[in-house]
Amino acid sequence: MIDRLAEAQVRAYHLLMTVDPADPRVHAAWYRLAELVDGYTDLITEVIHRARRLPALGDHRR
């Protein structure tokens, strides 16, 4: 999720700096970034309220 957020932010910023800001691709890129931020915010809220658990990472054998 973090990788997708970072990739979307880089793409949105790159488009903003390299094409006409009125270009529909700029709006689409920033809209996609906002969607990802909303999704991440929802995920974190659910984790905080224990409505969702994140998968365990690594080998937890003892």
C-alpha positions in Angstrom: 0.0 0.0 0.0 2.8 2.4 0.9 4.6 1.6 -2.4 1.4 2.3 -4.4 0.9 5.6 -2.5 4.5 6.6 -3.2 4.3 5.7 -6.9 1.0 7.6 -7.3 2.4 10.7 -5.7 5.5 10.6 -7.9 3.4 10.2 -11.0 1.0 13.0 -10.0 3.8 15.4 -9.2 5.7 14.5 -12.4 2.6 15.1 -14.5 1.9 18.4 -12.8 5.5 19.6 -13.5 5.7 18.4 -17.1 2.3 18.8 -18.8 -0.3 21.5 -18.9 -2.1 21.4 -15.5 -5.4 21.5 -17.3 -4.5 18.1 -19.0 -7.0 15.4 -17.9 -4.1 13.1 -17.0 -3.1 15.5 -14.2 -6.6 15.5 -12.7 -6.8 11.7 -13.0 -3.4 11.2 -11.3 -4.2 13.4 -8.4 -7.7 11.9 -8.1 -6.1 8.4 -8.0 -3.7 9.5 -5.3 -6.6 10.9 -3.2 -8.4 7.6 -3.6 -5.3 5.7 -2.3 -4.9 8.1 0.6 -8.6 7.6 1.6 -8.2 3.8 1.4 -5.0 3.9 3.5 -6.8 6.2 6.0 -9.7 3.8 6.2 -7.3 0.8 6.7 -5.4 2.5 9.5 -8.6 3.5 11.2 -9.8 -0.1 11.1 -6.5 -1.3 12.5 -6.6 1.2 15.3 -10.1 0.2 16.3 -9.2 -3.5 16.0 -11.7 -4.0 13.2 -9.0 -5.3 11.0 -5.7 -7.1 11.6 -2.6 -6.9 9.5 -0.8 -10.1 8.5 2.2 -11.1 10.6 5.5 -10.8 8.8 8.4 -13.1 8.9 8.8 -16.5 10.5 7.4 -16.6 14.1 8.4 -20.1 14.9 9.9 -20.5 18.4 
